[in-house]
Amino acid sequence: MNPTLEPEQSPAQIRRTALYLTLAQVPEGCVVSYGELAHLAGLGRAARWVGRTLSQLPEDTRLPWHRVLGAGGRISLPVGSASGDEQRARLRSEGVSILNNRVDIQRHGWRPVEHSG
């Protein structure tokens, strides 16, 4: 074994890395659903896994977790919860409008092809 090579990542670490790298690309003012994020990260139909994984991020994470929504633009974190209130405040500060606990995906949805150089 070559000692200069990094240790191999476990399948779980590879999945998390793919998720985090994809999430990091979601630009300010845009949102993506859990399912779409899973698809874009090459994780198939893993929307629930994405939600569970994002819920375990450390408090000081720089990843834009607040830009990830439920299907149809639904904000899945409860109104009145600390994380839900933080998500709504962060989205509004980026110019994302929220109406009836939903974000207009047509207007604010992230389309990576359009945003790539």
C-alpha positions in Angstrom: 0.0 0.0 0.0 1.2 3.5 -0.9 1.3 5.6 2.3 1.0 8.8 0.4 -2.5 7.9 -0.8 -5.4 9.1 1.3 -7.4 6.4 3.1 -10.4 5.2 1.1 -13.7 6.8 1.9 -16.5 4.7 3.0 -19.6 4.6 0.8 -21.4 6.8 3.4 -18.6 9.3 3.3 -18.7 9.4 -0.5 -22.5 10.0 -0.5 -22.1 12.8 2.0 -19.3 14.4 0.1 -21.3 14.3 -3.2 -24.3 15.9 -1.3 -22.1 18.6 0.3 -20.3 19.5 -3.0 -23.6 19.8 -4.8 -25.3 21.8 -2.0 -22.3 24.2 -1.9 -23.1 25.2 -5.6 -26.6 26.4 -4.9 -26.4 30.1 -5.4 -27.8 32.9 -3.2 -31.4 33.6 -4.0 -32.1 30.1 -5.4 -33.6 27.0 -3.8 -33.7 23.3 -4.6 -35.9 20.5 -3.3 -34.5 17.6 -1.2 -35.3 15.2 -4.1 -33.7 17.4 -6.8 -30.6 17.9 -4.7 -30.3 14.1 -4.3 -30.7 13.7 -8.0 -28.1 16.4 -8.9 -25.6 14.8 -6.5 -26.0 11.4 -8.2 -27.8 9.9 -5.2 -31.0 8.8 -7.0 -34.2 9.0 -5.1 -32.7 9.8 -1.7 -34.8 12.9 -0.6 -35.4 11.6 2.9 -31.7 10.7 3.3 -30.8 14.2 2.2 -33.1 15.8 4.8 -31.8 13.5 7.5 -28.2 14.3 6.6 -28.7 18.0 6.5 -30.4 17.9 9.9 -27.2 16.6 11.3 -25.0 19.4 10.0 -23.0 21.3 12.7 -24.5 24.6 13.8 -21.6 26.6 12.4 -21.7 25.0 8.9 -21.2 27.3 5.9 -23.2 25.0 3.6 -26.4 26.8 2.5 -28.8 24.2 4.0 -31.5 26.9 4.2 -31.8 26.8 0.4 -33.2 23.2 0.4 -37.0 22.8 0.5 -39.6 20.1 0.4 -41.4 19.1 -2.8 -43.2 21.9 -4.6 -41.2 24.6 -2.7 -42.7 23.7 0.7 -40.7 24.8 3.7 -40.6 21.7 5.8 -39.2 23.1 9.0 -42.0 24.1 11.4 -43.1 27.7 11.8 -42.0 28.9 15.2 -39.0 26.5 15.5 -35.6 28.0 15.8 -34.3 26.3 12.6 -37.5 27.1 10.7 -37.4 30.8 11.6 -33.7 30.9 10.7 -34.4 29.3 7.3 -37.2 31.8 6.5 -35.1 34.8 7.6 -32.1 33.6 5.6 -34.2 33.0 2.5 -35.9 36.4 2.8 -32.5 38.1 3.2 -31.5 36.6 -0.1 -34.6 38.0 -1.8 -36.6 34.8 -1.9 -40.3 35.4 -1.3 -42.3 33.1 0.9 -46.0 32.9 0.6 -48.2 30.4 2.6 -45.0 28.6 3.7 -43.9 28.0 0.1 -41.3 29.4 -2.2 -42.1 29.8 -5.9 -39.9 27.1 -7.5 -40.5 28.5 -11.0 -39.1 31.8 -9.9 -36.4 30.8 -7.4 -35.6 27.2 -8.3 -31.9 26.4 -9.0 -31.2 25.2 -12.5 -27.5 24.3 -12.6 -27.3 24.3 -16.4 -28.3 28.0 -16.4 -25.9 28.9 -13.7 -22.8 27.1 -15.0 -20.3 29.2 -16.9 
